[in-house]
Amino acid sequence: MLPTLAEVLELEPVRRGLPRVVAGADRLDSPVRWVHVAEISDIAPLLRGGELVLTTGIAFPEEASRLRGYAAALAGVGVSGLMVELGRRYTGELPGSLVRAAEGLGLPLVVLRREIPFVDVTEAVHARILDAQLAELRASERLHEIFTQLSVEGAAPAEVVRQVARLAGRPAVLENLAHQVLAADPADDEPARLLGSWESRSRAVRPDGRTGYDGTSGWLVTTVGARGEDWGRLIIPLDVPPTPRETVLIERAATTLALGRLLDRHEASLERQAHGTLISGILAGAHSDPQEAAARARALGVRLSGRRLLGVVVRASGAQEPSAELAEAVAAAAREAGLSALVGLLDEGSPQARVGVLASLPHRADVERALTDMARRLRASAGSPAPVMAAGSVVDSLRDVRRSFLEAEQVADVAAHGRDDRLFHRLPDLRLHGLLHLLRDDARLQTFVERELGPLLEHDARSGGDLVRVLTVYLDRGRNKAAAAQHAHLSRPALYERLHRIERVLGVDLDDAEMCTSLHVALMALRSVRREHR
C-alpha cells in the first residue's frame, strides 16, 4: 500500500520541519505516489497525479489570481498535496488567496515552519513507496504460488474458498447463477449472519464489470467461468473499498475455480481416454463441423456417418463412483454384443461422473435386442450390485447426439435412486418435475429462472412481499382465480390486485397462455433449485 499524506507527515525528516496543515485537512488519506521538488510555477503539466509537491515558493506569482490558478492546476492533475517551506519567500504564513483556493479545491496544503533538506524528505518517502511496492510484488508472487499449486492439485472449490478467506482475513462465498451458496468460509464471522437471507441480499448486488465493488453492500464480487460460460460468482464481504491486493486475490481465485471445473483427471486406458474426449467434445459442441467428429471417430474404429446413433449412460450403483474398470467392462460388453460404440468416462471426479456410450447402429438393427444383449453381458461381468444403464432416443445425426445423451442421463439419475431391476431404462416414465430436478445445477436453467422471475424475486426481497407465492398458487391451480384466492387465503379483489402487480413487475400478460406456461416452468425449476440447496 502506498503511504498516505498523513503517514508522510509522521516521518522523522518531515517532523523536523514542524509541519502544519493549513488547508485540505480532510484529504490527508490521499496516497502519495512520489515526491517532486519544484520551484517553478507552471509545474502542473509535468505531473501525472499522486505526487507530493515540495517547494520554497520562491517562484510563486505575486497576483492572487495567478496563485489561485497555480492551486487549481495542481488540483486538476490530482496531486496528493502541496508542501511549502517558509523562510525564503514567505516568513510567517502563506498568502490567504492561496490557502483559500486550496481549501476550496480540496488540495491538502502544508507549511514547514523550519528549514529542512528536501532530499531527506524525498529519500524517506521514496523508501516507503519502494517498500510498499516490493511488498505488493511479494504478495502477488505468493498468491500466484498458492493458486497455481491448488490448480495443479485439482483442489475442490471448498478448498479454494477456504484459502481466499484465509488470505483475505475475511469471509468468502462461492455462489451459482441462482444465488445459491456452493461453498463458504465465514473466517471469523458467524455463519448464520454471513449466510442469512443470502439469496435476497445477493440479488441486490450487481456491480459493473466482471470484477467490481458494491459500496452499498460492501461486497467485492467477481464472475467465475471460462470459455464464455459463466457459472457463478465469488464474493468477499468488505467494510471498505478493496485494496489492489484483494482485487488480485479474488480474480486469481476465480481463475483457479474456473480451471478446476474444466480439468479432467482420466485414469482409464488410452483408448478410453480417447473415446471419452471425443464424446465430451461432441456433447460440448467443440467440433463445429460434424464431419470432423465423424472423422475422429472413424480413426478410432467407429463409424458415425450414415448410421443411427444412440446415447447410453452407465452409472455405478448406490454411492459408488464410476471407475476405469467399469468403463472397460462396458466397452467389453458392447464388443461382445457386436455393438460398434465409443465408450469413455465423462466428467470423472465430479458428482456428474458416468460412463458414456455413443452407439453406432445399422439402419435395420433391432435396438431393443442390441441393448438387452449388452446389458446382460455387463451385468454378468460387473457383478453385484449391478450398474444402472439408461438409453436415450435413437437419432440420425451427430447434431442430435447431445439430446440422446441428455435423455439417457436424466433416466439414469432417476433409475439410480429407484428399485426397478430392469436391464436398462428409457425416458417415457420421466415427467417435467423430474426433468427440472435433474437439470437443477445446469447454469442455463438457472439463467432461464433468473430471466423469467428475477424482477419478481427482487421485488419480494426488497418489500418482503408474497408475489412469487401468489403467482405459484395461481398457476398451480390452472389459472382458476376462485381456487387460487381460496388457497392463498385472499379475497378475490386482493388476488386481482396482486396479479395486476405481478404483470407490472414482470411486464407480462397473465392472459397469455404461452407466457403463463413459461412462468410456470420457471417456478417449478425454482422450487427444484431451492430444494437442492436448502
N, C-alpha and C positions, 0 to 999 in steps of 0.2 A: 504494500500500500504506500502511495506517495505521502510524504509528510504534509500536514495541513499548515496553514499560516500560523495558527495558534501554537503548534508544535515548534515551528521555526522561532517564534518569539521566546521560547523557553530555552533555546540553545545558548550555551555559555558565551560564545562570541557576540551574539546579539544582545544578551542581557547586559553585557559590559557597556553597551551604548545607551542604556537606560531608555528602552523603547516605550512609547506611549501611543495608543491608538486614538486618533482624533476623528476618524470617520470610518463608516462601514464595520462597526464593531460586531454586527450580527452576521458578518460574512467571513469570520475567521476560520470556518471549517473548509474554506476553499483549498484544494490540493495545490501544492507547489511543484510544478514540473521541472523548473530550472530557475536559476538566479542570473539576472542580467544587469550588469553595471552600465548605466547610460547617462551621459552628461549632455545630450542633445535633446532639443525639444520635439523633434519630429521622428522619434524612435518607433512609434507605433507600427509603421509599415514593415519594419524589420522583425516584428514579433509574431508568434504563432498562437499565443494563448497559453495560460497556465504559468507564465513567468512571474517571479517577484522582481520588480524593478528597483534597483538601488541607485540613488543619486544624491549629490550635494545640493541640487537645484541651481547650480551656478549658471546654467544656460536657460533657466526659466524666463519666459517673456514677462515684461512689465505689465502689459494690459490685462485687466481682469477677464475680458472676453477671450483672449488667447490662452489664459490659464484654464478657463473652463473648457476650451477646445482641446487642450492637452489632456485633461482628465477624461473627456468624452472619447478621445481617440484610444486611450489605454483601455477604458471600459469596453469600447467597441470590439477590440481584438481579444478580450477575455483574459486579461492578466489577472493573476491571483492577488496582487496587491502592489502598492507603491510605498517605498520606504525612503524618507528624505532625512539626511543628516543635517542638523542645524550647526551653524558656526561659520560657514563660508559665505553663503548668500543671505540666509535668514538667521538671526540670532535668538530671538525669543520665541517666535511662533511663525507658522506659515500664514500666507495671505488668506483672509476669510473667504474670498471668492473661490479659491482652490478647495478649501475644506468643505464649503457648502456644496460645490459641484460634485465632489467625491461622494459626499453623503447622499445626495440626490440620485447619483448614478449607481449606488451600491458598491462603490470601489473602496476597498479597505485602504486607508491612508495611515501610515505610521511615521512618527518623528523619532529620530535618535537624538537625544539631548546631550550625548557625549560623543566625541570623535573616536571612531574605531577603524582598524584596517578592513576595508571591504573584502580583501582577499580571504581573511579569516572567516567571514560570513559565507562567502561562496564555497570555500572548501568544506566547511561544516555541513552546509545544506546539501551540497552535491554528494558528499559521503553518505548522508541519509538516503538520498534518492537512489544512488547506486546500490546501497544495501537492500533497499526495498525491491528494486528490480531484480537483483540476484535472488532474493528470497522468493519472488514470484516465479522466476525461472526454475529454481529448485523444486518448488511446489508443483509446477506444471509437469516437470520431469517425473516427479514421484507419482502424480496422477496417471501419467502415461504408463509407467511401470505396473502400477496396481491393476489398471483396467485391461492392459494387454495380457497380464497373467490370468485374469478372470476369463478373458476371451479364449485363451489357449486351453484353459482347464474346462471350458464349457460350463461355467458356473450357472446355477439356476437363477432365475430372476430375483428370488427372495434374497440370495446371497449378494447380488449386485446392489439391491436396495439397501441391504444392511451396511455395505461398505459406504454407500453415499451418505447415510445417516451418521456413520462414524466419522467420516472425513469432514462433513459439514458441521457436525455438532448440533444438528437439527433433525427433526423428523423427516422422513422421506416416504413417499407413497407412489406406487405404480397403479394406474387405473386403465380400464379398457375404454372403448369408444362409448359405451353405455354408462360411463361414470361409475362403474363398479370396481371396487378395490381388488386388485390381483395380488399385491404384496405391499406390506407396510412395515416400517420400523419406527416406533414412536420416539426413539432416543430417550430423552429424559421427560418427555411429555406423557400424559395419561392417555392410553389407547382409546378409552371411551371418549375423551374430549377431542382427540385428534380425528377420530372417525365418525363421531356423532353427526347425524344428518348429512353425511358425506355427499350423497347424490345431489341434493338440492343446493348445497354450498358450491359444489364443483361446477354445476351447470351455470352458475352466475359468473364464472371466471373464464373469460375468453380474451387472452392477451393477443396482441398483434404479432404476426410472425411465428416461426416455428419455436423460437425461444423468447419468452417475454416475462416481464414482471407486472403483476396486477397490484396496484397500490391500495385498492380498496380491501382486498382480502389479505394482502401481504404475501402472496404466493409467487414463487418463481416456477414457471411451467415450461416444459419443452415437450415437443411431439416425438413419439417413438415410432419408428417404422423404417422400411428400406425398400428399394426398388419401386418407389412410387406408391407403396401400400402402407398407409399409416394404420396402426392398430391400438395405440394407447397414448397415455401422457405420463410423464414423470414429474413429480411435484415436490418442492421443498418449501414449506411454510417459513417465512422470514418476518422479522419485525421491521426491517429497514430495506431499502433497495439493495440488490445483490452487489457484491464485490466482483471484480473480474474473475477472481479465483473461483467463486461459487458458480458463476456462469460457465466457466470451462468445466468444472466438476460435473454439472448436470448434463451438459452436452456430451461429454466423454462417456458418462454412464449410459445415456440414451443410445449411443452408438454401440456400446457393448451389449445392451439388451437386444438391439436390432440384429446384430451379428449372431447372437446366441439363438435367435429364432430361425435364422437362415441355415446355420451349420448342421450338417448331418454327420453322425458318427457311425458309419457302417462297420459291422464286424462280420458280414457274410462273405461268401466266396466272391471272387472277381466277377463271375457270371451273374450272381445275384445282385451284386453292386451295379453292374452294367444294366441289367433289366430294371432294377429299381430306379436308377437315374433316368432311364428313358421313359418309364411310366410316369414318374414325377414331372418330367418335362412336358409330356403330353397333357397331363391334368392341369398344369400351370399355364399352358399356352405358350411355352417357351419356344416352340417351333412355329414360326409364323406361317410357314408353308407345310401343309400336312405331308407333302411328298418327302420332305426332309426327314420327318419322323418315320415314315414308311421305309425309307432307305436305311436308316439306322437300325430299324427292327430287322430288316432283311439281312443286314450284315451280321446280326446275332442269330440268324437261322429261323426267324419267324416272319412269315409273310402277312402283311396287313392290307395291302391294296386288293380290291376286288373280293373282299371276304366279309362275312358277317362278324361283327365284333361284340364282345361281351365282357363287362366288368364284373369281377368276382373279388370279394373281400373275405379274408380268413382271420379270425381273432382267436387268441388263446382263451380257454375257459376261465371263468372266475376272475381273480385279480392278477393272474399271470400276464406277463408282457410277452408279445410275440418275439421270438428269437430267431437267430440264424438257422438253428436246427429245424424250427417249424417251417421256415421258408424253403429249406431244402426238401422237407417232407412233402410240402405242397407241390413243388416242382416235379418231384419223383412221381407223385400220384397223377399229375397231369400227363406226364410222359407215358406212364403205364396205361392210362386210359386213351392214349392216342390223340390227346388234345394238344394242338400247337398253341403255345402261350408264352408270354413274357411273365416272369414271376420274380418279385423282389420285395424287400422290406421297405415300407413307406413311413416317413416321419418317425424313424427309430429313436427311442429315448424320450418320446413325448407321450402325453396321455392319448394322443390320436394314433399311436403306432398300430400298424396292421400289416398283414401280408397282402399285397395287391397282385391280382392275376388279370392280365389282359388276354383273353382267349380269342383265337382266330379260327373261325368255323367255316367250312364249305357251305354253300347256299342250301344244299339238301340235307345238311346234318340234322340229326334229331337232338335238339338242345337238351331236353329233359334227360334223355338217356346218357348223353355225354357227362352232364353234371352229376347224375346219380352214380355213374361208374367212378368218376373222380372222387366224389365224397366218400364212397365205400372204401376205396383204396387208402384215402387219407386217414380215415378212422382206424383202419387196420394197422397202419404204420405209426400213427401218433399215440395210440394207446388211450388210457383214461386219465382225466376226463377229456372227452372228445372236443376238439376245437369247433368253433362256430363258423359255418360257411354260409355266405349270402351272395346272391346274384342279382344284378340289375337287369334292365331290359336289353334285348338284342338290338344293336344299331348297325347301320350300313355305312357309316362314315367316321373317320378319325375325329372329325369335329364334334361328334356326338358322344364320344367315349366318356368325357367327363360326366355327362348326365347319367350314363350307365353306372359309373363308379359311385356317383353320389347316391343313387338309389341303393346300391349294394351296401354302402357304408351306413345308411340310415337303417336298413333292415338288420344289419349285423349288430348295431348298437342296441336295438330293441331286443333282438333274439338273445344277445349275451346275458340279458337280465331275466329271461323267461325260462320256462320249464319245458318247452316244446323240444322233443327229441328227434325232430325230422332231420334227414341227412343234410339238407340245405334249405335256405329260406328265400322267399321272394317278397316283393313290395306290397301286394294288394291289401294286406291287413293293416297297413300303416295309414293313419289319418293325419289331418292337419296339425292337431295338437302335438302329436308325436314328431312330425316333421320339424315344427318350430322348436321343440325342445332339443332335438338333435342338432339344430343349427344355432343354438343359443350363443355359442362362442365365436360365431362367424362375424367378422368385422362388417361384412356387407349387410347382414341382418340388423346389426346394431345401428349402422348408418341409416337404414330404412326406418327403424323405430324413431331415431332422432329427427329425421326429416318429416315424418308424419306427425309426431306427437311432441317434439321438442318445445315449441312455444307454449303448449298447454301445460306440460310438466313444469316449465319455468314459471308460468303464471301461478300455478298451485304452490310452488316452492316459495314464491315471493309473498303471496297473500294468505297462505295457509288454507286455500280453498279446496273444494272437492270436485272440481270439474272433470278430472280424469275418472273418478269413481262414478259420477253420474253418466258420463259417456259410455263407460263399460256396462253399466246396468241397462242403459237404453239399447245398446247394440246386442247384448246377450239375450235380450227379450224380443229380438226380431223387430226392433223399432216400434214396438207396441207401447204407446205413451201411457196408456192407463196402467198396464202391468209394470212399466218402469217406475211410474210415480209411486205405486203401491209398494214395490220392493225397496225403493230408495227412501221411503217414509217422507215423501214430499207431496204437497198439494199439486194439482195439475198446473195452476198458474206458475208456481215456483219452478216446476220442472221445465215448463216452456221458457221461462226466463233464463234458466241455466243453459238450455240448448241453444238459445239465441246467442248467449255469451260465448259458448264454445265455437259457434260459427264465426263470430267476430275474431276471436283469438287465433283460430286456425285458418281463417279465410276460406272456409269450405261451405258447401250447401248440403245439409244433412238430409235433404230430399233426394239427393243424387245417390242411387243405389251403388254404383261403382265406387264412389268416394267413400261411402259407408263401409263397403267391403274392405277397402284398403285400410281404413282406420281400425276396423275390427281385427284384421290380421295383425296390425301393428300392436294393438292392445294385448292380443294373445301372445305375441312374441315378447312383449314387455314383461308379462307375467312369468314366462319361462326364464328370462334373463334374471329377474329379481329372485325367483325361487332358487336358482342355482347358486346365487351369491349371498343368500340370506344367512 
